[in-house]
Amino acid sequence: MLNKVSNGNIDYSKFKDLQELPKPKKFNDFRNSLLNSPNCIKQINKNKIIYQTKVGQVQIYIPYAYGHFAKNGKFGNGKENRQDLTGVLNLILDKPAFVTKDTQGTLYFYKPFVINNEFKDVISISIDSNGKLEYRTTYESSNTKVKNIMNHELVYIE
C-alpha cells in the first residue's frame, strides 16, 4: 500500500477512494455531526460521547477535539492553526485507510485527502487509552517517518 518513489518519499496515490478534504465546521456543526452520527453509541454528558470505530469504541470529549485544531485557546495544540481540518474527524474515524496502536494503547487513525483533485496529505487522529484526542498531519513523508508509523501494531487496514 505504501510505495516509495524515486525521491525517497512515499507514494500516497496508491490509497483507494481518496476523498476531497471537507469544508471546515463551526463548533456547533462539529458537535452535531458527532452527536447525530450513527456511530455515536452513547452520549455520556453534553460534551462527551462514546463513538464506535472500525477497531472498537473510543471516548471523545467534543470541546477538546474541536479546540485542538486551533493553535491557541484552552485546548489549543500550541503549534499551528489547523481549523481547516475540523470537517475530517467523522470521516477519519468512520473510514480510515489504516489504524495503528502503540505500546501505550494509543490508536492512530490515518486517512489521505485531496484538494482540487490533487493529493494534499494524510491526516491522522490519535486517541489515547484515556480518550484524549489529537490530530497529526503527515505530509509527503519520508520513508523514515512512515517506518516510525509502521513500528506501531497495525490493527486495521482498508
Beta strands, then each sheet from edge to edge (+ up, - down):
strand 1: 3-4
strand 2: 10-11
strand 3: 19-20
strand 4: 40-45
strand 5: 48-53
strand 6: 56-61
strand 7: 98-101
strand 8: 107-115
strand 9: 118-127
strand 10: 133-138
strand 11: 153-157
sheet 1: 1+ 2-
sheet 2: 3+ 8+ 7- 11+
sheet 3: 3+ 8+ 9- 10+
sheet 4: 4+ 5- 6+
end
